[in-house]
Amino acid sequence: MVGRLRKIHGAGPPEPEDVAQAAFSKLAELTDLSRIRSPRAFLFRTAINLGLNSNDKLRRGRNFVKSQIDGKFSPDVEEISPETVLMGKQDLERVAHAMRQLSPKQKDILLRSRFRGQTYAEIKKDTGWSEADISRQLSTVMALLQAELDR
């Protein structure tokens, strides 16, 4: 699968190994596998979609940075109100509360993956943890943070 992903999306980012691991994680999250007629097709389609989503996020981020560098940034003053500021502060407080509940390992994985942009392979190399464990831990963390924001 990794070879096929490399042909479709290139060598990265996202790393084909990370995309394949995320696809397997999605399959593992399913509770009723009987609905899947072809697990192999499910894995390939999921991996391809994850790669496309990741590439789209990267492209949007690069475009945003480029617009900031080019000076095309003009904030919409109407979007900034006391209400939106308060809501933002409340969201940050909820995220901080959720992060205090994380184990040191989960905090480390979150910081490395989401803030430093390290791939699962890089985290594995630095820490010795398996990519599957990193994926599971990060999925748990993201679900916890999302649940806290949805409250």
Residue frames as qw, qx, qy, qz and C-alpha x, y, z in Angstrom:
[[0.000, 0.887, 0.462, 0.000, 0.00, 0.00, 0.00],
 [0.330, -0.760, 0.088, 0.553, 2.83, 2.38, 0.85],
 [0.390, -0.098, 0.586, 0.703, 4.32, 1.98, -2.63],
 [0.151, 0.619, 0.665, 0.390, 1.00, 2.77, -4.27],
 [0.191, -0.915, -0.284, 0.214, 0.49, 5.81, -2.04],
 [0.416, -0.530, 0.291, 0.679, 3.99, 6.99, -2.90],
 [0.308, 0.220, 0.652, 0.657, 3.08, 6.79, -6.60],
 [0.013, -0.781, -0.583, -0.221, -0.14, 8.73, -6.05],
 [0.262, -0.954, -0.146, 0.018, 0.96, 11.43, -3.58],
 [0.385, 0.729, -0.412, 0.388, 4.76, 11.36, -3.79],
 [0.597, 0.054, -0.646, 0.472, 7.23, 10.84, -0.96],
 [0.393, -0.686, -0.524, 0.315, 5.58, 13.39, 1.30],
 [0.206, 0.103, 0.754, -0.615, 4.43, 15.28, 3.09],
 [0.730, -0.476, 0.374, -0.317, 2.31, 13.52, 4.12],
 [0.084, -0.426, 0.897, 0.083, 4.54, 10.52, 4.53],
 [0.662, 0.026, -0.581, -0.473, 2.99, 7.49, 2.76],
 [0.408, -0.043, -0.858, 0.308, 3.74, 5.36, 5.81],
 [0.111, 0.130, 0.515, -0.840, 1.80, 7.75, 8.06],
 [0.563, 0.111, -0.203, -0.793, -1.15, 7.83, 5.67],
 [0.617, 0.009, -0.767, -0.178, -1.22, 4.01, 5.53],
 [0.238, -0.092, -0.789, 0.559, -1.06, 3.83, 9.32],
 [0.311, 0.128, 0.266, -0.904, -3.92, 6.33, 9.63],
 [0.634, 0.063, -0.476, -0.606, -6.00, 4.26, 7.18],
 [0.526, -0.065, -0.838, 0.130, -5.42, 1.13, 9.28],
 [0.015, -0.101, -0.599, 0.794, -6.39, 3.13, 12.37],
 [0.506, 0.074, -0.076, -0.856, -9.66, 4.13, 10.70],
 [0.671, -0.005, -0.678, -0.300, -10.36, 0.48, 9.93],
 [0.381, -0.060, -0.804, 0.454, -9.56, -0.49, 13.52],
 [0.188, 0.028, 0.358, -0.914, -11.99, 2.15, 14.83],
 [0.585, -0.078, -0.437, -0.678, -14.92, 0.52, 13.05],
 [0.502, -0.200, 0.682, -0.493, -17.16, -1.51, 15.29],
 [0.808, 0.288, 0.453, -0.244, -18.99, -3.50, 12.58],
 [0.122, -0.477, 0.684, 0.537, -16.56, -4.88, 10.00],
 [0.472, 0.300, 0.825, 0.074, -19.27, -7.02, 8.41],
 [0.373, 0.833, 0.254, -0.319, -20.46, -3.96, 6.49],
 [0.042, 0.740, -0.521, -0.424, -17.14, -3.77, 4.67],
 [0.934, 0.323, 0.073, -0.137, -17.18, -5.96, 1.59],
 [0.805, 0.373, -0.164, 0.431, -13.53, -5.44, 0.75],
 [0.544, -0.768, -0.031, 0.337, -11.22, -4.37, 3.57],
 [0.598, -0.076, 0.318, 0.732, -8.40, -3.90, 1.08],
 [0.179, 0.609, 0.424, 0.646, -10.45, -1.51, -1.05],
 [0.376, -0.884, -0.274, -0.042, -11.60, 0.30, 2.10],
 [0.635, -0.542, 0.084, 0.545, -7.98, 0.76, 3.20],
 [0.466, 0.152, 0.379, 0.785, -6.83, 2.06, -0.18],
 [0.007, -0.748, -0.426, -0.509, -9.76, 4.45, -0.58],
 [0.494, -0.839, -0.189, 0.129, -9.35, 5.70, 2.99],
 [0.636, -0.356, 0.175, 0.662, -5.60, 6.17, 2.54],
 [0.341, 0.384, 0.412, 0.753, -6.05, 8.03, -0.72],
 [0.187, -0.845, -0.366, -0.342, -8.68, 10.32, 0.82],
 [0.597, -0.722, -0.078, 0.339, -6.50, 10.97, 3.88],
 [0.576, -0.091, 0.276, 0.764, -3.61, 11.90, 1.59],
 [0.146, 0.601, 0.431, 0.657, -5.81, 14.24, -0.44],
 [0.382, -0.873, -0.294, -0.082, -7.14, 15.88, 2.73],
 [0.643, -0.541, 0.051, 0.539, -3.62, 16.34, 4.05],
 [0.456, 0.169, 0.360, 0.796, -2.42, 17.83, 0.78],
 [0.050, -0.773, -0.424, -0.469, -5.40, 20.20, 0.78],
 [0.515, -0.822, -0.164, 0.180, -4.57, 21.36, 4.33],
 [0.621, -0.286, 0.204, 0.700, -0.95, 21.92, 3.36],
 [0.298, 0.442, 0.433, 0.727, -1.97, 23.89, 0.27],
 [0.227, -0.870, -0.350, -0.263, -4.36, 26.09, 2.27],
 [0.610, -0.689, -0.036, 0.390, -1.69, 26.71, 4.89],
 [0.550, -0.047, 0.308, 0.775, 0.89, 27.65, 2.26],
 [0.119, 0.644, 0.443, 0.612, -1.59, 29.98, 0.56],
 [0.401, -0.878, -0.262, -0.002, -2.37, 31.64, 3.89],
 [0.619, -0.508, 0.115, 0.588, 1.32, 32.14, 4.67],
 [0.430, 0.240, 0.415, 0.765, 1.91, 33.48, 1.17],
 [0.056, -0.809, -0.404, -0.424, -0.97, 35.94, 1.54],
 [0.521, -0.810, -0.119, 0.242, 0.49, 37.11, 4.87],
 [0.599, -0.267, 0.267, 0.706, 3.92, 37.58, 3.34],
 [0.285, 0.423, 0.482, 0.712, 2.49, 39.39, 0.30],
 [0.001, -0.145, -0.284, 0.948, 0.66, 41.78, 2.62],
 [0.342, -0.266, -0.579, -0.691, -2.80, 40.85, 1.39],
 [0.307, -0.388, -0.805, 0.328, -4.07, 40.43, 4.93],
 [0.206, -0.310, 0.012, -0.928, -6.99, 42.67, 5.79],
 [0.045, -0.228, -0.903, 0.362, -8.92, 41.52, 8.85],
 [0.266, -0.557, -0.541, -0.571, -12.66, 41.91, 8.74],
 [0.040, -0.245, 0.480, -0.841, -13.33, 44.24, 11.64],
 [0.684, -0.227, -0.101, -0.686, -16.94, 43.08, 11.84],
 [0.817, -0.045, -0.576, -0.002, -15.76, 39.59, 12.80],
 [0.413, 0.043, -0.604, 0.680, -14.04, 40.90, 15.93],
 [0.442, -0.632, -0.168, -0.614, -16.56, 41.59, 18.66],
 [0.318, -0.486, 0.627, -0.519, -16.58, 41.26, 22.43],
 [0.902, -0.032, 0.219, -0.369, -18.71, 38.14, 22.01],
 [0.875, 0.394, -0.271, 0.079, -16.24, 36.43, 19.66],
 [0.193, 0.609, -0.613, 0.464, -13.34, 37.37, 21.92],
 [0.580, -0.352, 0.520, -0.519, -15.14, 35.90, 24.95],
 [0.963, 0.141, 0.051, -0.222, -16.03, 32.74, 23.03],
 [0.664, 0.546, -0.456, 0.231, -12.40, 32.38, 21.97],
 [0.101, -0.548, 0.645, -0.523, -11.20, 32.75, 25.55],
 [0.795, -0.171, 0.369, -0.449, -13.73, 30.17, 26.72],
 [0.923, 0.336, -0.183, -0.051, -12.57, 27.75, 24.03],
 [0.406, 0.588, -0.585, 0.384, -8.94, 28.23, 25.09],
 [0.416, -0.440, 0.580, -0.545, -9.85, 27.60, 28.72],
 [0.932, 0.021, 0.177, -0.315, -11.63, 24.38, 27.77],
 [0.799, 0.466, -0.351, 0.144, -8.66, 23.21, 25.70],
 [0.092, 0.594, -0.629, 0.492, -6.27, 24.06, 28.55],
 [0.690, -0.289, 0.448, -0.490, -8.48, 22.09, 30.96],
 [0.968, 0.211, -0.011, -0.138, -8.50, 19.10, 28.60],
 [0.592, 0.586, -0.479, 0.277, -4.73, 19.28, 28.12],
 [0.259, -0.562, 0.616, -0.487, -4.19, 19.14, 31.89],
 [0.876, -0.098, 0.326, -0.342, -5.97, 15.77, 31.83],
 [0.811, 0.486, -0.325, -0.025, -3.54, 14.31, 29.28],
 [0.877, -0.351, 0.114, 0.308, -0.73, 11.98, 30.25],
 [0.222, -0.737, 0.390, 0.506, 2.82, 13.24, 29.64],
 [0.435, 0.002, 0.776, 0.456, 3.09, 10.81, 26.71],
 [0.309, 0.719, 0.611, 0.122, -0.10, 12.16, 25.13],
 [0.035, -0.940, -0.009, 0.339, 1.08, 15.76, 25.59],
 [0.357, -0.497, 0.586, 0.531, 4.40, 14.90, 23.97],
 [0.412, 0.285, 0.777, 0.380, 2.73, 13.23, 20.99],
 [0.192, 0.876, 0.438, -0.063, 0.30, 16.16, 20.55],
 [0.136, -0.875, 0.192, 0.424, 3.09, 18.74, 20.65],
 [0.387, -0.310, 0.697, 0.518, 5.33, 16.80, 18.29],
 [0.363, 0.388, 0.787, 0.313, 2.58, 15.98, 15.79],
 [0.143, 0.844, 0.508, 0.096, 0.39, 19.06, 15.73],
 [0.142, -0.963, 0.019, 0.226, 2.71, 21.88, 16.77],
 [0.337, -0.602, 0.571, 0.445, 6.12, 20.77, 15.52],
 [0.685, 0.533, -0.221, -0.445, 4.70, 18.99, 12.45],
 [0.135, -0.414, 0.897, 0.077, 6.59, 15.74, 13.05],
 [0.719, 0.070, -0.524, -0.451, 5.39, 12.62, 11.29],
 [0.910, -0.350, 0.086, -0.204, 4.64, 9.37, 13.09],
 [0.890, 0.235, -0.193, 0.340, 7.92, 7.99, 11.76],
 [0.252, 0.613, -0.345, 0.665, 9.89, 10.92, 13.19],
 [0.578, -0.573, 0.253, -0.523, 8.18, 10.61, 16.57],
 [0.993, -0.108, -0.043, -0.016, 8.87, 6.86, 16.56],
 [0.702, 0.424, -0.291, 0.493, 12.53, 7.50, 15.78],
 [0.009, -0.622, 0.353, -0.699, 12.88, 10.04, 18.62],
 [0.583, -0.428, 0.350, -0.595, 10.88, 8.16, 21.27],
 [0.031, 0.197, -0.980, 0.012, 10.91, 4.48, 20.35],
 [0.547, 0.258, 0.566, -0.560, 7.10, 4.26, 20.55],
 [0.376, 0.238, 0.815, 0.371, 5.34, 2.29, 17.81],
 [0.119, -0.067, -0.341, -0.930, 3.53, 4.20, 15.08],
 [0.408, -0.457, -0.727, -0.311, 0.33, 2.34, 15.94],
 [0.419, -0.541, -0.540, 0.490, 0.57, 3.50, 19.56],
 [0.140, -0.203, 0.034, 0.969, 1.32, 7.05, 18.44],
 [0.239, -0.244, -0.570, -0.747, -1.72, 6.98, 16.18],
 [0.456, -0.534, -0.712, -0.025, -3.97, 5.59, 18.92],
 [0.369, -0.455, -0.380, 0.715, -2.74, 8.10, 21.47],
 [0.026, -0.092, 0.196, 0.976, -3.18, 11.02, 19.06],
 [0.324, -0.379, -0.671, -0.548, -6.68, 9.85, 18.11],
 [0.452, -0.564, -0.639, 0.265, -7.60, 9.69, 21.80],
 [0.271, -0.351, -0.162, 0.882, -6.17, 13.15, 22.43],
 [0.091, -0.077, -0.396, -0.910, -7.95, 14.71, 19.46],
 [0.394, -0.490, -0.715, -0.307, -11.26, 13.12, 20.45],
 [0.424, -0.543, -0.516, 0.508, -10.86, 14.43, 24.00],
 [0.157, -0.244, 0.031, 0.956, -10.04, 17.95, 22.82],
 [0.211, -0.234, -0.569, -0.760, -12.94, 17.93, 20.36],
 [0.424, -0.550, -0.719, -0.021, -15.34, 16.68, 23.02],
 [0.341, -0.475, -0.354, 0.730, -14.18, 19.45, 25.34],
 [0.004, -0.111, 0.236, 0.965, -14.75, 22.09, 22.64],
 [0.301, -0.331, -0.706, -0.548, -18.19, 20.65, 21.82],
 [0.265, -0.444, -0.734, 0.440, -19.35, 21.05, 25.41]]
